[in-house]
Amino acid sequence: MIIIPIKEGENIERALKKFKRKFEKTGVIKELRERQHHVKPSEERRETIKRAKYKQHLQQEEE
């Protein structure tokens, strides 16, 4: 459970912003999205290689 201490007279918007930041740091949403569908290890590996090739291509274009 996330607890955010609110000082008296503190703006609700600021407290909500703190809550959202803490909630995002826990990684709950990211984990939930990953669990929604299963990706085979071979497909995951293929995707990482594809990303690495793309990044390398961009770096070569800069030079």
C-alpha positions in Angstrom: 0.0 0.0 0.0 1.3 3.4 -0.9 1.1 6.1 1.8 1.6 9.8 0.9 1.9 12.1 3.9 0.0 15.3 3.2 0.8 18.5 5.0 -2.0 20.7 6.2 -2.9 23.2 3.5 -1.1 21.3 0.8 -2.6 21.3 -2.6 -4.5 18.2 -3.7 -3.0 18.3 -7.1 0.5 18.2 -5.7 -0.5 15.2 -3.5 -1.9 13.4 -6.5 1.3 14.1 -8.4 3.3 12.5 -5.6 1.0 9.5 -5.6 1.3 9.0 -9.3 5.1 9.2 -9.1 5.3 6.7 -6.3 2.9 4.4 -8.0 4.9 4.5 -11.3 8.1 3.7 -9.4 6.6 0.5 -8.0 6.2 -0.9 -11.5 2.8 -2.3 -11.0 1.4 -1.1 -14.4 4.4 -2.3 -16.3 4.2 -5.8 -14.8 0.5 -5.9 -15.5 1.0 -5.1 -19.1 3.7 -7.7 -19.4 1.4 -10.4 -17.9 -1.4 -9.6 -20.3 0.1 -11.7 -23.0 2.9 -14.3 -23.1 5.9 -13.7 -25.4 8.0 -16.7 -26.3 11.7 -16.5 -25.4 12.7 -16.8 -29.0 10.4 -13.9 -30.0 11.8 -11.8 -27.2 15.3 -12.5 -28.3 14.5 -11.7 -31.9 12.9 -8.3 -30.8 16.0 -7.4 -28.7 18.3 -8.1 -31.7 16.0 -6.1 -33.9 16.2 -3.1 -31.6 20.0 -3.4 -31.3 20.4 -3.4 -35.1 18.2 -0.3 -35.4 20.2 1.5 -32.7 23.4 0.6 -34.4 22.1 1.8 -37.7 21.2 5.1 -36.2 24.6 5.5 -34.7 26.3 4.7 -38.0 24.2 7.3 -39.7 25.3 10.0 -37.2 29.0 9.4 -38.0 
